[in-house]
Every structure is written in C-alpha cells, then in structure tokens.
C-alpha cells in the first residue's frame, strides 16, 4: 500500500502551541505521530516535541509491536529525566505505524486515533481520562463526553509515572481505509459525524482542509491548540506520482 497524508497544527487561542505532529517513511511505509504536551512555562511544548522527534527514529526499524512499545517506554523515561532539572512536563501520544503487512496503533492519554472504512468508524482509540471512566461507569454516554466537567483530567501520559501503560492495537488495514490522528483540541471541535461526512473527499488534504476550516471557525480566541493528521491507504498505482 501507499499512503496519502496531510497534517496541520494550530496554536488556536493559546499563547503557545503545545501540540506536535510528525509524518515520515512515505509513501510505502508510514509513521504518523501526534502529541499534546502538558506543563507550564513552555514545558508541555518541549515534551510533545521531544516525543515526536524521538519516536520518529522508528522510521528506520521494521514495524513490530515490541519495538513500538519499547520506544514509547523509553520516551517516558526521557521525559522523567527532564523532571530532574525542575521541568514538570508530560505529553500524550498517538502513533500510527504501518506498512504493507500490518498497521499498529498506539496511544497514551486522550490524543485519538480513528480508522474509517466504507463510511463508518471501525476503530477508535480509548481516552485515558476521567471523562472516559464516566462513560464506562454509565454516568454519561460517549456522546456526552465532550461536555463533561474536568474532561481534560488524564489518567495516563508520558512523564506521569515511572512505568507507562501503552494501549496498543494491531489494525486490519485495507486499501481505501482512512485514518485520523488528532489532539483533544481538534476532536472537541469536530464530531465523529462530521469526520465521516467529509471523508468521501478524494485526497487526505481535501478531507483535512474541510475539517480544519470548521475547527478554525469554532475555536475562538480562547480555544485550545488543535492538530490532526489525515491518512488514506491506497493501492500503489493510485498514488504513484
């Protein structure tokens, strides 16, 4: 398979953009990374940038589950070592690592990864947050999660604990599938219905541009950073120059 990709990262209404995104390994292999940093005085920005920079080195490795989990665990240790200099930084992470044989999805925190096929969602990562626990307990529905008080309280993040719990899924990826990695600042503005409505577009750039236009319009001057990566998997001939 080949991969058609588009991405963006916007500061929104914040003074600093603590989101970071990276795409590499194109076109036959794909490593897509999205992170959302947490911490004052620019520390969150440093954490998210360090995470995507370090994990981007996976481009040189075979796509393997253990390799991915080990790399995320090492990045967790890297951030913890930064704490020794007084920096209280953390970051979420979402990873899509794919080739012709398999696609791996890994997440920590509430930066999400979606997989779409034939006009429906076939995979959505689980938020590691207090709000998601409220969904699991039946206190609220998944549809009510966006408006839940304290929605930003996370249960997992890189730099939060000595050992990080990575949610890893092996995805059944086929030509025509679409993927979306996005920070919470994006998915709180764009609903799943809207993601599906626009994903009939021909290219990743067109799909993402329509969603970004909505996000920009809704963000406002106090809105969060918002970032996303759109991916379309295709047969080699479809995107062969």
DAFENGI-V611598 format. One record per pair of residues at least 4 apart in sequence whose C-alpha atoms are under 7 Angstrom apart, sorted by the first residue. I is the first residue (numbers start at 1). GAP is how many residues later the second one is. If there is no record, write none. Layout:
i=<I I>
gap=<GAP GAP>
//
This chain:
i=<1 1 1 1 1 1 1 2 2 2 2 2 2 2 3 3 3 3 3 3 3 3 4 4 4 4 5 5 5 5 5 6 6 6 6 6 6 7 7 7 8 8 8 9 9 9 9 9 9 10 10 10 10 11 11 11 11 12 12 12 12 12 13 13 13 13 13 14 14 14 14 17 17 18 18 18 18 18 18 19 19 19 19 19 19 19 20 20 20 20 20 20 21 21 21 21 22 22 22 22 23 23 23 24 24 24 24 25 25 25 25 26 28 29 29 30 30 30 31 31 31 31 32 32 32 33 33 33 33 34 34 34 34 34 35 35 35 35 35 35 35 35 36 36 36 36 36 36 37 37 37 37 37 37 37 38 38 38 38 39 39 39 39 39 40 42 43 43 43 43 44 44 44 44 45 46 47 47 47 47 47 48 48 49 50 51 51 52 55 63 63 64 65 66 67 68 69 69 70 71 72 73 73 74 75 76 76 76 76 77 78 79 79 80 82 83 83 89 90 90 90 90 91 91 91 92 92 92 92 92 92 93 93 93 93 94 94 94 94 94 94 94 95 95 95 96 96 96 96 97 97 97 98 98 98 99 102 102 102 103 103 103 103 104 104 104 105 105 105 105 106 106 106 106 107 107 107 108 108 108 108 108 109 109 109 109 109 109 109 110 110 110 110 111 111 111 112 112 112 112 113 113 113 113 113 114 114 114 114 114 114 115 115 115 115 115 115 115 115 116 116 116 116 116 116 117 117 117 117 119 120 127 128 128 128 128 129 129 129 129 130 130 130 130 130 131 131 131 131 132 133 134 134 134 135 135 135 135 140 140 141 144 146 156 158 173 174 175 175 175 176 176 176 177 177 178 178 178 179 179 179 180 180 180 180 181 181 181 182 182 182 182 182 183 183 183 183 184 185 185 185 185 186 186 186 186 186 187 189 189 190 190 190 190 191 192 193 194 195 198 198 199 201 201 202 203 204 204 204 204 205 206 207 208 208 209 210 211 212 213 214 215 219 234 236>
gap=<27 99 174 232 233 234 235 25 26 231 232 233 234 237 23 24 25 27 228 229 230 231 200 227 228 229 199 200 225 226 227 198 199 202 223 224 225 221 222 223 219 220 221 10 11 12 217 218 219 7 215 216 217 5 6 214 215 207 211 212 213 214 207 208 209 210 211 208 209 210 211 28 208 18 19 26 27 30 207 16 17 18 26 29 206 208 14 15 16 28 29 32 12 13 14 31 10 11 12 30 8 9 10 6 7 8 35 4 5 6 34 4 71 69 70 67 68 69 28 65 66 67 63 64 65 19 61 62 63 59 60 61 147 148 13 17 56 57 58 59 76 148 12 55 56 57 75 147 7 8 10 11 53 54 55 6 51 52 53 4 5 49 50 51 4 4 4 44 45 46 4 45 46 47 4 4 4 32 42 43 44 4 43 4 4 4 24 4 16 34 35 4 4 4 4 4 4 97 4 4 4 4 91 4 4 4 82 83 88 4 4 4 80 79 5 4 5 70 67 68 69 70 66 67 68 16 17 18 19 65 66 14 15 16 18 12 13 14 17 18 19 87 10 11 12 7 8 9 10 6 7 8 4 5 6 4 69 70 71 67 68 69 70 65 66 67 63 64 65 66 60 61 62 63 59 60 61 20 48 49 58 59 18 19 20 45 46 47 48 17 18 19 74 71 72 73 13 69 70 71 11 12 67 68 69 9 10 11 65 66 67 6 7 8 9 62 63 64 65 4 5 6 61 62 63 4 5 60 61 77 76 5 4 26 27 28 4 24 25 26 4 21 23 24 25 4 14 17 20 4 4 4 5 6 4 5 6 7 4 5 4 4 42 4 6 4 59 58 59 60 56 57 58 55 56 53 54 55 51 52 53 48 49 50 51 47 48 49 4 5 45 46 47 4 43 44 45 4 4 39 40 41 4 29 40 41 42 4 26 29 4 5 21 25 4 4 4 4 4 9 12 8 5 6 4 4 4 26 27 28 4 4 4 4 22 4 4 4 4 4 4 4 4 4 4>
//
